[in-house]
Amino acid sequence: MIDSYSLEVLVPSVVMIVAMSATMTWAFFKVRSLIYQDKTK
C-alpha cells in the first residue's frame, strides 16, 4: 500500500511529467502547422 509520503512525492512528479508531455505535443503540432503554412506561401 502507498503511504502518504510516497503519494506526496509521486503525484507532483506524475503531474509534471504529464504537463511536460502535453506541452511538447502541443509545441510539435504548433511548429508543424507553422512550417506547413510557410511552405504554402
C-alpha positions in Angstrom: 0.0 0.0 0.0 1.2 3.5 -0.8 1.8 5.7 2.2 1.0 9.5 2.3 4.7 10.5 1.9 5.1 8.4 -1.3 1.8 10.0 -2.6 3.1 13.5 -1.8 6.3 12.8 -3.8 4.7 10.8 -6.6 1.7 12.9 -7.5 3.6 16.1 -8.3 6.1 14.2 -10.3 3.5 12.5 -12.4 1.6 15.8 -12.9 4.8 17.5 -14.1 5.6 14.6 -16.5 2.1 14.7 -17.9 2.2 18.5 -18.2 5.6 18.4 -20.0 4.4 15.7 -22.4 1.3 17.8 -23.2 3.3 20.9 -23.8 5.8 19.1 -26.0 3.0 17.5 -28.0 1.3 20.9 -28.4 4.5 22.6 -29.4 5.2 19.8 -32.0 1.9 20.4 -33.7 2.2 24.2 -33.5 5.7 24.1 -35.2 4.4 21.6 -37.8 1.5 23.9 -38.7 3.8 26.9 -38.9 6.1 25.0 -41.2 3.2 23.9 -43.3 1.9 27.5 -43.6 5.4 28.7 -44.5 5.6 26.2 -47.4 2.3 27.2 -48.9 3.3 30.8 -49.3 
